Amino acid sequence: QLVLVESGGGLVQPGGTLRLSCAASGFTLDAYAIGWFRQAPGTERELVAAITSGGNINYVDSVKGRFTISKDNAKNTVYLQMNSLKPEDTAVYYCHLHTPAQDYWGQGTQVTVSS
């Protein structure tokens, strides 16, 4: 069974830092594209960052230079390092895996940036 479990969300002040983790089971990370989406209240879910199976990395423009996606194949875990957080980064963050058969989602972790 393929399962994604996120952790690391929380409340942080503007300018602060958080690191999200997504632990995967039931498959190996290096076989597929994996990434992070986020959804704020009243908005559509948007792609934040992703790594393809070939190692190519993409970010949404609003997080470039502040967020870094990485993965540890030995731990089967993908990370999202978030620096210089802004109130507009507040959202539920979801880990996402794309396979040819279907997409998989984690349960989400709340990130709140507020003073």
N, C-alpha and C positions, 0 to 999 in steps of 0.2 A: 504494500500500500504506500502511495506517494503522499508524504505529509511535509508541510512547511510550517515552522513555528517561529514567529518573530518575538523579539524581546528588546529591551533597551529604551523604550519610550519613556516620557515623563514630562515634568514641568521644568522649564529652564528660562532664565532671564534673557532678554535680547542681547546678542553678542556672545551668548554661551555656546556650549558644545554638548553634543550627544553622539553616541555610537549605537546604531541599530544592528542587531544580528538576526539572521534567518538561518536556522538549523534545518537541514533537509534530510529526509530519510526515504528510502524506497527507490533511490536512483543515485547516479553520480553526477555531481554538478558540472563536470567538464563536458558532458554530452549535449547540453542544451543551453539556450539563452536564458538568463535569469536576471531579474532586476527588481526595482522598487517603484511602486506607484504611490500616490497619495490622493486623498479626497477630503476636502474641507466641506463644512456644511453648506448645502445649497449649490455646490459646484460638481462638475463631472470629475471622475477619477482621471488623473493625469500621470503620464510616465515621468519619473524623476531621473532615474539612471538605470542603465542596463549593461550587462556584459554578454556578448555573444559567445557561442561555443569556441569560436576562433580567437577570442580574447579582445575583440573590438569593444570599445566603451563609448557610450553616448550619454549625454546629460541634457536635461531641459535647460534653456538659456538662463532661467532665473536662479539656478543653483551652481552654474559654472564658476569655478574658482573658490567655492565654499564647501561643496560636498565632494566626497570621494567614495566610489564604489570599489570593493575588492572582494576576492574570494579566497578561501583556504580549502583547496581540494582534499587535503588530508583530513580536515575536520568536517568536510561537506557543509561548509557554512559560508554564507555571503554576508558582507558587512556594508553599512552605509555610515561613513564618518561625516558628521554634519557640524561644520564650524560657522562662526559668525551668524548664528541663527537670528532670524527676523520674525516678527509677529505673523507675517504672511506665510511663514513656513508651517504654521499651526494646521494640523490635519491628522487624520488617521493614515498611517503608512502601512502599505501592504507589500509583502514579498510575492513575486510572481514568477512562475516558470512556464515557458512556452515549449511545448512538444508538438510534433506533427499531428498527433492524435487529439490533443486538447490542451487547454490552459489550466494551470493550477494556481490557487491563491492561498495565502496564509490567513489567519484570523484577524490580523491587523494589530497595530500598536499605536496608541495615542501619543502625539507629540504636541505639546502646548508651549508656545513661546510668549511669555507675558511678564511684565514687571509687577 
